[in-house]
Amino acid sequence: MSEINKAIRCNVDSYRFHDHSRQYCTLDGIKVGSECDCSKEKCDTECASFEYMD
């Protein structure tokens, strides 16, 4: 398996680039998105660490 990226934690077991034993992503970077560009809630995004910026 590829080297882990310690900056990108991952717990999605079905994800192709998930390192199951260490709970990290093996990609160098990821793309995070949302349904709109006015998201105020974490559930509106695909980012578990989302926080709204006032």
N, C-alpha and C positions, 0 to 999 in steps of 0.2 A: 504494500500500500504506500501511497505517496506520503511525504512529510506532512505533518499537521501544521495548520496556521493557528498559533496560540491566541491570535487576536480575534478569531471567529469561532465562538462556541456554537455547537450544533447538537440538538437532541432529536432530530427528525430521522427516525430509523430507516425510513424508505428512501431517503435522499442518497443519490449515487455517490456523492463526495463526502459522506459522513464517515468519520473514523469511529466505529462503534465502541472500541475498547477505551478510547480516551475522550469521547464526546466533543470532538472538534471537527471543523471542516478542513478538507485537504486542498481546497482551492487557494490561490493567491489573493483573490478578492471576490466579492459578491455584489449583486445588484439588488437593492431594496426598492420596493414599489408600493403604490397605493392606488385605490380606485379613483381618487381625485387629488388635486394639488392643494386642497384646503383641509386636510385631515387634522383633527384635534384630539382624536382618541386612538389609542393603540390598536383597537379592533378594526380601525379603518385602514390599517397598513399591514404590510407583511414583515414588520420589524418588531420583534419581541422586546427590544430595549427602547422603543419609541417614547419620547417625552415631548409634549407640545411646547413650542417656543413662542412666548408672548411677543 
